[in-house]
Amino acid sequence: MTKEHRSGFDLVPTTTYPAAPEPVPGCATCDELVIFRAIARAECDRTRETDANVLLRRHQRQAHLGDGASTPTRRRVFRYVPYSIVQDGSAEPEYEARCVSGDEDDCGAVSGRHPDPAKVEEWQRRHTQETRHTRYRRCFADYSVLEPQA
């Protein structure tokens, strides 16, 4: 049963299986496992068929790796490199405040971005004097650089 999504596409659960491994010509073990897989397919036994594929892949990795018969497993090597996170001196930090006071909704008044926090604090004091609002959301932003440690 399919469900139709509001986008108009039919949502059907699907299962994808990897391609079955091919036997290496002239290898008796590969041939035995292919026969085991064929019998499982004939009996509609997906579990045994999957087992045969797993055993065939494992055999090929162990017995045939390097002879061009199977694709070598790619391995990734992750090396730990210690870094220090430092503030980027070429960019100025930014300070900003937004008034979130109000009865029903937030006031929404914004100080604007400034490189100095003192200007933002002064804006907050003036806004409080004018409106009696006392709650602000302050934001600080800067740029950082990761430097490898020696």
Secondary structure by P-SEA (a helix, b strand, c coil): ccccccccbbbbbbbbbccccccccccaaaaaaaaaaaaaaaaccaaaaaaaaaaaaaaaacccccccccccbbbbbbbbbbbbbbccccbbbbbbccccccccccccccccccccaaaaaaaaaaaaaaccccbbbbbbbbbbbbbbcc
